[in-house]
Amino acid sequence: MPNMSLKKNEMPTQAADVRNKNFSEVALGYSEEQALDEAKRCLHCKNKPCVTGCPVRIDIPEFIAKVAQGEFEEAYKIIQRSSSLPAVCGRVCPQETQCEQVCVRGIKGEPVGIGRLERFVADRHNELSRQKPDQPKGNGRKVAVVGSGPAGLTCAGDLAKKGYSVTIFEALHLAGGVLVYGIPEFRLPKAIVQKEIDSLKELGVRVETNMVIGKVLSIDELMDEYGYEAVFIGSGAGLPKFMRIPGENLKGVYSANEFLTRVNLMKAYKQDSWTPIHNAKRVAVVGGGNVAMDAARCAKRLGAQEVYIVYRRSLAELPARKEEVEHAMEEGIVFKLLNNPTEILGDDKFNVTGIKCVEMELGEPDSSGRRRPVEKNGSEFIIDVDCVIMSIGTSPNPLIKSTTKGLETESWGGIIADEATGQTSRKGVFAGGDAVTGAATVILAMGAGKNAASAIDKYLTEK
């Protein structure tokens, strides 16, 4: 009998006034009873619109049907056919703008909690399963993957399942890319990321860390000297952008990338951490995306008394996920909307003392379709802060393009690659994820990695 409730089962969470003082996971996950009840809300539509809305094409109704029957491991196997990172996706995918956005149940109520069910299934498998995946029969061909973020991990996993010998080259000392350096522990525990990486290693994928491709080795060397027949570039977009306003060189000004890397990858929140971070009491985070929410919520957990999100548009235009905005508000983050920084102020020792802003109002839509913010005359004011975190976007690091022959890039640094296959201007070199599109979502990067793996297989089979 279907569950015709108009509302999803609520996700249990830590209380806001407790979680904003720790780095433990905020969302606690469904119980078995909740998962069974939520799965029965699925109507199993004939045309499966939710599958169309999923960038990696998980057979969503099929896995949910198994959950409703209590066959949780079978549900996991269905998800794993399409996704190498189910426990990650169940936590950080923007389902509300993808699979759940087109769910039929959403027409007259809330959509089925697809992401919450995916998380439940993956967590249960990771907790209980001891079975290692079967090692695919090798085909004797080598592929290199640059970057161990979601695009690289997905591409590597799909190729390994087809019998390729795959090596991932990661610039940092720990694999996982943005999943480990960019997303906080309270949203995505690093043990979960490590579990997914370990699963890929069990398939035969090798991971080489501290390998800055373009410096330690070039892509040309990987192909010409080390015998890799194809290369996938999934190196992300880790080069931060700044506003180029006065005061950005003061002590206490961070890019969100640096701030989050110190917190997430280098554990700056631990008392015995060896990486320094500013002991701020009043923090301004400039930007309105998911990364800005992550930075603001981390600052609060590090002991800041006041944390502000400074964003030049209104709440309606805020690009961050609704859930992340709600969590930030519940945790005491103050939203300074329709405000834009013009200068960061400092003292004679070059420490931040404040951020000068102007009030904005929304005018006509710009090329993105959002209403363009226009400055109000005579509206200048100052927010007293001792730390500013810039979270206004990133672009790909130019190192790979500058050291790879015949690799064409966009004027802003993105690698030019075919949208469907990831094929670049250099024969045998494919690319996908943020290195091509600029900063986007984990699941879109995974979709690009999946498409590239299929194209690489076709390329090498026909070679």
C-alpha angles and dihedrals in degrees: 000000000000120000104237097187111140092218133068120240105269117253110239111235141176113267110268096238090052102042095049087069098050140048097227117123113285099208111058100197134240123297117232089258092053092047092052091048094047093047089058089062090072113103094198094230115211095231095043100218091181091064090054088052093054114090091211094040100236110186091243101178090048095053092043090052089056090050090052088053092049091246095132099161091051088052089053092052090053092052092045092057087071106020130052092190110045097149089051095046092048087062109036108023115112092233090165090071096037130030096002093046091067097037109128091223087065092068094076101016141347120331121246111281093248096162092048091052092048089052092049093051094046094046092049091051093048091049099046110022118094096169116114119217118257113261108244117235108263120242095200096245127122129218127180122212119199112209130020099226123115095289094049096043092049094048091047093049095049093048093046090054088056092054101261122144101238129190121188116207112205123187096208129064093253129049122237105075114209089358090071105027101034110035116065124241091244090062100034119014111220092225087067092053090048091051090055091048091049089054090056091049088054087058088057101264113148120214121203113190129195088038110134102191108216091036111040091028132355127225088245090058093047090056102033101038108020100045102242107154094198137015130206116203112209098152096138129215107290101151107105125222125222132198094237092229125144115280101031090123094059123116109266096038114117137173109236087242093059094042095049093043090055091048101040107030100027097036096232089170091069118090093229094048113130096207115094122230130176113269093225128180099183118034133183118199112196113211140045108234132103090272090056090051090049093050093047093048091048091051090053091051091050089062106269110155095207126027122181132195106210110198129166097216133053131271091266091062096044105127097205120104114275091236092054092049091049092048091049092051092048089052093056103261110154115224115216098190127183089026128120128194118237101172142006112224127215144177130242090278091057094250120143113257102167150336122245114217141175127216118248137202128200119255132171121335117272128214091287091058093247120119111264115244114236124195119247112228116245094008099120118140140159131237113204107231137147097205134042124193117196113213104165100124144289140239134206118281108255094221097095096045091048093052101040121084117232097004110141120208139184120258089256093052105263117137112247108237137157109266095223100042109017091233111158130200089269114080112247093012118111130180140189147157124041092343086069106028102029120240111347138140131308093242094051089052089050091051090052091049091050093050091048093050090055091047093047090051090051092045094051094041091055095039 
